[in-house]
Amino acid sequence: MEPILSYMKELASLYARLLNPLLEKDQEIQLHLKYLSYLDVTVAYPFLVKIYYDYENQKINKQDFIQILDIVQSYIFRRYLLGLPSRSLDKVFMNLYRKIDPSKYVYSLHKTLSERSGDARFPTDAELHASLKERDIYNPKRKTQLNYLFTRLENHKRLKPIFLDEQKHLYLGRIFPEKYSEHWGKDLSEEEYDKMRQHSNTLANLAYSGCSDENVSFLHKREVCEHCYAISKLWTNQYLSQIEEFGPEELNQRYKILMDRFVEVWKPPMQIRIVEEQDFERKNILGIDSATGKKVEEAIWKNEPLRLKNESFTSLFVEVITKLIEEHEVEFLKQEQLCQELKLCKRNENCNFRAPVFINEYVIETKSSNDYKLKMIKKILGALNLDNVLYVRLYMPA
């Protein structure tokens, strides 16, 4: 009886953290619990509290737990944006935990969700692109979901998270106004105006600023309004701060910018992979012979998970070079021959790279094969006597 009571007490404590994320002491986990609270889908909590219990009892690591919180958010939010019925979620989450394979914890969850069909399906990127470009999502009664959407877009790659609904000086509103405005009527042709009007409540036409009057001109919103686009520190306003007008072409370009980031934040489930059993084991990068065609499922640097931009080997390559510069800059830069092979130079030099990536004050070329990147990582780690710092789990997409 005592073990059962202890188990129930721990579940109750974890459930309380789901309801009130501030009770969670780990800041990164607290952040994801707070994100989850915006979605108000308590139907998923009985499932999540079991995952939480497994994390607390070290059956899964922190990175796996955060990946699961991410994929659950993605599943719920993609469905919400597509307008799929929420009634099917009861059955999905009721049976989800028992379908997890403890030996392939995260993978088995992704696999199960990816196999759902009909109203219970996990919406694809293609479905979202087709829907969100035209779908009216601006609804004052659903501001919680919109705050969640823009907050997560904003916080992707941001060092210090920001919650837009807590910024009292900012308003979420339309860029192009819903009602006729002479400022906009004189700047657009009749055809352009009609197209913009049809898309006035879509994702690409929404932004945060200090401008409470949506009928003023675009240039007024960009330059004059308090907390205007031009001085905004928000990533979602960067493009708006750079353009002179906002018509159908700019609307379409902003949509592409936002959706590129959207699919990085709310990722689809992992593809069903054709892999050997041993490929689920982490391997020392020095023991891997080839990375051709492979993606990165997991990367561990000095016993801490590497947060990669995506699953590409290029993303791993960039993060490893970043870590080396941040933690071993002096020793690293002494390897002049290797730096030349890497095509690493300073920003103020004329590098003339085909696919440059900026790392602090340096620039590195990323236009090379996976195997070349693997070879360079191994050579650098070997030269710096860093033999046991990087472990990865690779897979071959189906």
C-alpha positions in Angstrom: 0.0 0.0 0.0 2.8 2.4 0.9 4.5 2.3 -2.6 1.1 3.0 -4.3 0.4 6.0 -2.0 3.9 7.3 -2.7 3.4 6.9 -6.5 0.1 8.7 -6.4 1.5 11.5 -4.3 4.3 12.0 -6.8 1.9 12.0 -9.7 -0.2 14.6 -7.9 2.9 16.8 -7.4 3.8 16.5 -11.1 0.2 17.2 -12.2 0.3 20.4 -10.1 3.4 21.5 -12.1 1.5 21.0 -15.3 -1.2 23.2 -14.0 1.2 25.8 -12.6 4.5 25.7 -14.5 6.1 28.1 -12.0 6.4 25.2 -9.6 8.9 23.6 -11.9 12.5 24.7 -10.9 14.2 23.8 -14.1 13.9 27.0 -16.3 13.9 25.2 -19.6 11.3 22.7 -18.7 9.3 25.4 -17.0 9.3 27.4 -20.3 7.9 24.4 -22.2 5.2 23.8 -19.6 4.2 27.4 -19.8 4.0 27.1 -23.6 1.7 24.1 -23.1 -0.6 26.0 -20.8 -1.5 28.4 -23.6 -3.0 25.5 -25.5 -5.4 24.6 -22.7 -5.6 20.9 -23.6 -5.9 19.2 -20.2 -6.9 16.1 -22.0 -3.2 15.5 -22.6 -2.2 15.9 -19.0 -2.9 12.3 -17.8 -0.5 11.2 -20.6 2.1 13.9 -19.8 2.1 13.3 -16.1 3.3 9.7 -16.8 6.1 11.0 -19.1 7.0 13.6 -16.4 7.2 10.7 -13.8 9.5 8.8 -16.1 11.8 11.9 -16.4 11.8 12.5 -12.7 12.8 8.8 -12.2 15.5 9.0 -14.8 13.9 6.6 -17.3 14.4 9.4 -19.9 16.8 12.3 -19.9 15.9 16.0 -20.0 16.4 16.4 -23.7 14.0 13.5 -24.4 11.4 15.0 -22.1 11.6 18.4 -23.8 11.3 16.7 -27.2 8.1 15.0 -26.0 6.7 18.3 -24.8 7.6 19.8 -28.2 6.0 17.0 -30.3 2.8 17.1 -28.2 2.5 20.9 -28.7 3.2 20.5 -32.4 0.5 17.8 -32.7 -2.1 19.8 -30.8 -1.3 23.2 -32.4 -1.1 22.0 -36.0 -4.5 20.3 -35.5 -5.9 23.5 -34.0 -4.7 25.6 -36.9 -6.2 23.2 -39.4 -9.5 23.1 -37.6 -9.5 19.4 -36.9 -12.0 18.3 -34.2 -10.6 18.1 -30.7 -13.0 15.2 -29.7 -10.5 12.6 -31.2 -7.8 13.7 -28.8 -9.4 11.9 -25.8 -8.9 8.5 -27.4 -5.4 9.4 -28.7 -3.9 10.5 -25.4 -5.8 7.8 -23.4 -3.9 5.0 -25.3 -0.7 6.8 -26.2 1.5 6.0 -23.1 1.0 2.2 -23.5 2.3 2.4 -27.1 5.7 3.8 -26.0 8.6 1.4 -26.3 11.0 2.1 -23.4 14.0 1.1 -25.4 13.1 3.6 -28.2 11.1 6.1 -26.1 11.0 9.2 -28.2 11.1 7.4 -31.5 8.2 5.1 -30.7 6.1 8.1 -29.7 6.8 9.9 -33.0 6.1 6.7 -34.9 2.7 6.3 -33.1 1.6 9.8 -33.8 2.8 9.7 -37.4 0.6 6.7 -38.0 -2.6 8.4 -36.9 -5.1 9.0 -39.6 -8.4 10.7 -40.3 -9.5 13.2 -37.7 -6.7 12.0 -35.4 -3.9 12.6 -37.9 -0.8 14.7 -37.4 -1.1 17.5 -40.0 1.7 17.6 -42.6 3.7 20.7 -43.6 1.9 20.7 -46.9 -1.5 20.8 -45.2 -0.4 23.7 -43.1 1.0 25.7 -46.0 -2.2 25.2 -48.0 -4.4 26.3 -45.1 -2.5 29.1 -43.3 -1.9 31.1 -46.4 -5.6 31.7 -46.8 -7.1 30.8 -43.4 -8.6 33.6 -41.2 -6.9 33.2 -37.8 -7.3 36.6 -36.3 -10.0 36.4 -33.7 -10.0 38.6 -30.6 -11.7 35.7 -28.7 -8.7 33.4 -29.5 -5.9 35.8 -28.5 -4.4 33.2 -26.2 -3.6 30.9 -29.2 -2.3 33.9 -31.2 -0.1 35.0 -28.3 1.2 31.5 -28.1 1.9 31.4 -31.9 3.8 34.6 -32.1 5.6 34.1 -28.7 7.0 30.7 -29.9 8.0 32.2 -33.2 9.7 35.0 -31.4 11.6 32.8 -28.9 13.0 30.4 -31.4 16.8 30.9 -31.2 16.3 33.7 -28.7 18.6 33.6 -25.7 16.1 35.2 -23.3 12.5 34.2 -23.8 9.8 36.8 -24.1 6.1 36.4 -23.6 4.3 38.9 -25.9 1.0 38.9 -24.0 3.0 40.2 -21.0 4.3 43.2 -23.0 1.7 45.7 -22.1 3.0 48.3 -24.5 2.4 46.0 -27.5 -0.8 45.2 -29.4 -1.4 42.4 -31.8 -3.2 43.8 -34.8 -3.5 43.8 -38.6 -0.9 45.4 -40.7 -3.3 46.0 -43.6 -6.6 47.2 -42.0 -9.8 45.2 -42.2 -11.9 48.3 -43.1 -11.3 50.7 -45.9 -8.6 53.3 -45.3 -7.7 56.1 -47.7 -4.0 55.7 -46.8 -4.0 52.2 -48.2 -6.5 52.9 -51.0 -4.2 55.4 -52.7 -1.1 53.1 -52.5 -2.6 50.0 -54.0 -4.5 49.2 -57.2 -8.1 48.0 -56.9 -7.0 44.4 -57.6 -4.2 44.6 -55.0 -6.5 46.2 -52.5 -9.1 43.5 -52.9 -6.5 40.7 -52.5 -5.1 42.3 -49.3 -8.6 42.7 -47.9 -9.3 39.0 -48.5 -6.1 38.2 -46.5 -6.5 40.8 -43.8 -7.0 38.2 -41.0 -4.3 35.7 -42.2 -1.0 35.0 -40.4 1.2 37.1 -42.7 -0.9 40.2 -42.0 -0.6 40.1 -38.2 2.1 41.8 -36.1 2.8 43.3 -32.7 3.5 47.0 -32.3 2.6 50.0 -30.2 0.2 51.2 -32.8 -3.5 50.8 -31.7 -4.9 52.4 -34.8 -4.7 49.9 -37.7 -6.1 52.3 -40.3 -2.9 54.5 -40.4 -0.6 54.0 -43.4 2.1 51.3 -43.4 4.9 54.0 -43.3 3.3 55.4 -40.2 3.3 52.0 -38.5 6.9 51.5 -39.6 8.3 54.9 -38.6 5.9 56.9 -36.4 3.9 54.8 -34.1 5.2 54.2 -30.6 7.2 50.9 -30.6 7.0 51.0 -34.4 8.4 48.3 -36.7 11.6 50.3 -37.5 12.8 50.2 -33.9 11.2 46.9 -32.9 13.5 44.3 -31.5 11.1 41.5 -32.4 12.2 39.0 -35.0 8.6 38.9 -36.4 9.0 42.6 -37.3 12.4 42.4 -38.9 11.1 42.1 -42.4 8.5 44.9 -41.8 11.3 47.2 -40.7 13.1 46.8 -44.0 10.4 47.3 -46.6 8.9 50.6 -48.0 5.4 49.3 -48.7 3.1 46.4 -47.8 1.2 44.9 -50.7 0.5 41.4 -52.1 4.1 40.7 -52.9 5.3 41.7 -49.4 2.4 39.8 -47.8 3.5 36.7 -49.6 7.2 37.1 -48.7 6.4 37.6 -45.1 4.2 34.5 -45.1 7.2 32.5 -46.5 9.5 33.9 -43.7 7.0 33.1 -41.0 6.3 29.6 -42.3 10.0 28.7 -42.7 10.3 29.4 -39.0 6.9 27.8 -38.1 8.0 24.3 -39.4 11.3 24.6 -37.3 9.3 25.4 -34.1 6.3 23.0 -34.6 8.1 20.1 -36.2 6.3 17.1 -37.8 7.0 13.7 -36.3 10.2 12.0 -37.3 9.9 10.1 -40.6 9.5 6.4 -40.2 13.1 5.3 -40.4 14.8 2.2 -41.9 17.5 1.6 -39.3 19.4 -1.2 -37.7 18.8 -1.8 -33.9 22.3 -0.7 -33.1 21.8 2.7 -34.8 19.7 3.7 -31.8 22.8 3.7 -29.7 24.8 6.9 -29.3 28.2 6.7 -30.9 31.4 8.6 -30.4 31.7 10.8 -33.5 35.2 9.6 -34.0 33.9 6.0 -34.5 31.5 7.0 -37.3 32.8 6.3 -40.9 30.2 7.9 -43.0 27.4 10.5 -42.7 26.3 10.4 -46.4 22.5 10.8 -46.6 22.1 10.7 -42.8 20.4 13.0 -40.3 21.1 13.7 -36.7 18.6 12.4 -34.2 20.6 13.3 -31.1 23.9 15.0 -30.3 25.6 15.1 -26.8 28.5 17.5 -26.2 30.4 17.0 -22.9 27.4 15.1 -21.4 25.0 17.9 -22.3 22.5 17.8 -25.2 23.3 20.0 -28.2 20.2 22.0 -29.3 20.4 21.8 -33.1 18.5 24.1 -35.4 17.3 21.0 -37.3 18.3 17.4 -37.9 20.7 18.1 -40.8 24.4 17.2 -40.5 25.2 20.8 -41.4 23.4 22.0 -38.2 25.5 19.6 -36.2 28.7 20.8 -38.0 27.9 24.5 -37.2 27.0 23.8 -33.5 30.3 21.9 -33.0 32.4 24.7 -34.5 30.4 27.1 -32.4 31.2 25.1 -29.2 34.9 24.9 -30.2 35.2 28.7 -30.7 33.3 29.4 -27.5 35.2 26.9 -25.3 38.6 26.3 -27.0 39.1 29.4 -29.1 42.8 29.9 -28.5 43.8 26.3 -29.1 41.4 26.0 -32.0 42.7 29.0 -33.9 46.3 27.8 -33.5 45.4 25.0 -35.9 45.9 27.2 -38.9 46.1 24.5 -41.5 42.8 23.0 -40.2 41.1 26.4 -40.1 42.1 26.8 -43.8 40.7 23.4 -44.6 37.5 24.4 -42.7 37.3 27.7 -44.6 37.0 29.6 -41.4 37.7 33.4 -41.5 36.8 36.6 -39.7 33.8 38.6 -40.6 35.8 41.6 -41.7 37.8 39.5 -44.3 36.7 39.0 -47.8 35.6 35.3 -47.4 33.5 35.0 -50.6 31.8 31.8 -49.4 28.9 30.1 -51.2 27.0 29.1 -48.1 28.4 31.2 -45.2 27.3 30.9 -41.6 28.2 33.5 -39.0 29.6 32.3 -35.7 30.4 35.2 -33.4 33.0 37.3 -35.3 33.8 34.4 -37.6 32.4 33.0 -40.8 32.5 29.4 -41.9 31.7 27.8 -45.3 29.0 25.1 -45.1 28.8 24.2 -48.8 30.4 20.7 -48.5 29.3 17.1 -48.2 28.3 15.4 -45.0 31.3 13.2 -45.1 33.7 16.2 -45.6 32.0 17.9 -42.5 32.4 14.6 -40.6 36.1 14.3 -41.6 36.8 17.9 -40.4 35.0 17.5 -37.1 37.1 14.3 -36.4 40.3 16.0 -37.4 39.7 19.0 -35.2 38.7 17.0 -32.2 41.7 14.8 -32.6 44.1 17.7 -33.0 42.7 19.3 -29.7 42.7 15.9 -27.9 39.0 16.1 -27.4 38.4 12.4 -27.9 35.2 11.8 -25.8 33.3 15.0 -26.0 30.8 14.4 -28.9 28.4 11.5 -29.1 25.7 11.3 -31.8 22.8 9.2 -32.9 22.4 9.3 -36.7 19.7 7.8 -38.9 18.9 7.3 -42.6 15.6 8.7 -43.6 13.2 6.3 -45.4 
